[in-house]
Amino acid sequence: MSFIRYLFLGLLGLILLVLAMANRSNVTLRLLPEDLGLALGFGQGITLPLFVVIFIAIALGLMVGFVWEWMREHKHRAEARNERAQKERLEKELAKSRVSAEQDDVLALLDQPR
């Protein structure tokens, strides 16, 4: 099974390397379109290789997806936590009733006529 994992990671690394080599040209990222940015005083931009922009976009997409999924599953985690607390409370109650039942059996033996 680890061979398949290493094979997958190797192929993924190779694909990312080919993607990076094919997209080495520089692109300029701006917050606003150039004309509007110059009119408002936000004409600056950042120049990066295209593969860096692609990798950053993939990483940000993954982070948004992880956070979204974590928030979506909150109700399931809360329900599991409540059920676990209820289970522990019931187990303590059952253990307490077993102890009292054993003590009652001993008292019943002592109370029997000889």
Buried (B, 14 or more C-beta within 10 A) or exposed (E): EEEEEEEEEEEEEEEBEEBBEEBEEEBEEEEBEEEEBEEEEEBEBEEBBBBBBBBEEEEEEEEEEEEEEEEEEEEEEEEEEEEEEEEEEEEEEEEEEEEEEEEEEEEEEEEEEE
